[in-house]
Each structure stands twice: as C-alpha cells, then as structure tokens.
Amino acid sequence: MAEDTGGGTDGYAVGRVTAEELHGAAEELGALLVDTVRDGASLGFLATLGRGEATAWWRALGPDVADGRLVLWTVRAGADGRLAGTVQLRPAAPANGRHRGEVAKLMVHPADRGHRLAGRLLAALEERALELGLRLLVLDTETGSPAERLYEAAGWTKVGSVPDYATDPKGVPHPTTIFFKALGG
C-alpha cells in the first residue's frame, strides 16, 4: 500500500493503493466486488457479475489511478492481509469543479462488517481529499440501504432522492439518495 493509515487494535489496516498495487490486487478486488454485489449492494453491477468481468473492471481503473484521476484505498485484515473493503475518490476534472470530488464504490466484505471499516475508509478518504485541496465531496447511494444510514451518521448532508435511479443487483429499480459533505471548516 502506498500509504498506511495504520491498523487498529482489531488488526485491520487502511492504505492507499498505487496503480501497480491495483494491478496485483485486481483479482482480490474482483472477488470482493462479486461477493458484495451478491450480498445485495447496489454498486452499479447486476447479480450475474462474474469474477472475470469484475477483475477486468478493476484492472481498467489502473490508468486513472496512475494519473491521479482516481484515488483508491483498501482495508486489510490480520497478518495475512486479507482484503476486507475498499473505497474510491474521483476528484472532479472541470476547471470550475476542482474543489470537489465524488466518493464511489465504498464496500466492506459481508464477513467483515461490524468493525467500523466503512467509517475508517471514509476517514482516510476525507483526509486525503483535504490534502488534495478538495473542500466538497458528493456521493449517491440506494435510498433506505444500510449505506444511507452510515453516511447520515458520518455527518453527510442529504440533498434529496431520485426515484428509480438505479437497479439493485436483481435488476429492480430503486430510488437513490444524493449526499454531500463540506470539508475543512
């Protein structure tokens, strides 16, 4: 990991991932994505997602990570470094939006939930966002999902919801809630 934000007393460690590390971890990240989607998380994929497709999706992010258009973190568990979760930050590209970024693909493996890993991933992301000069973060999540409650508890402000914005992994449309968080003040 490019940057290790340390492990807690519970044995989990959050770290930023380089493009080279992403390439080497793509299969593991693909397995995490498949498991999380199959558990019902609305992450832009359907339940038919296979590991090969998921791995290819992760590998395709390498150029964006290398160029700084995407910042990626993972959280790993124990001495063996098993992948437990991930999150992404995509700084805005337009000249008039370089003060903001989008949070995406926050996921924690179902077996690792209950250890506040999502909050730790968000904290690392927010810290780096400030270092990059980002003062505003936005994200969207399925309305009524556990993720929506997580963001509310983490101090994110709900903007509103859009009906039938995205489907769940089974292909059923659900509303999406849009959130923002102002940083550094």
C-alpha positions, 0 to 999 in steps of 0.5 A: 500500500502506498500509504498506511493509515495504520491498523487498529487494535482489531488488526485491520489496516487502511492504505492507499493503493498505487496503480501497480498495487491495483494491478496485483490486487485486481483479482482480490478486488474482483472477488470482493466486488462479486461477493458484495454485489451478491450480498445485495449492494447496489454498486452499479453491477447486476447479480450475474457479475462474474469474477472475470468481468469484475477483475477486468473492471478493476484492472481498467481503473489502473490508468486513472489511478496512475494519473491521479484521476482516481484515488483508491484505498483498501482495508486489510485484515490480520497478518495475512492481509486479507482484503476486507473493503475498499473505497474510491475518490474521483476528484472532479476534472472541470476547471470550475469543479476542482474543489470537489470530488465524488466518493464511489464504490465504498464496500466492506466484505459481508464477513467483515462488517461490524468493525467500523471499516466503512467509517475508517475508509471514509476517514482516510478518504476525507483526509486525503481529499483535504490534502488534495485541496478538495473542500466538497465531496458528493456521493449517491447511494440506494435510498433506505440501504444500510449505506444511507444510514452510515453516511447520515451518521458520518455527518453527510448532508442529504440533498434529496432522492431520485426515484428509480435511479438505479437497479439493485443487483436483481435488476429492480429499480430503486430510488437513490439518495444524493449526499454531500459533505463540506470539508475543512471548516 
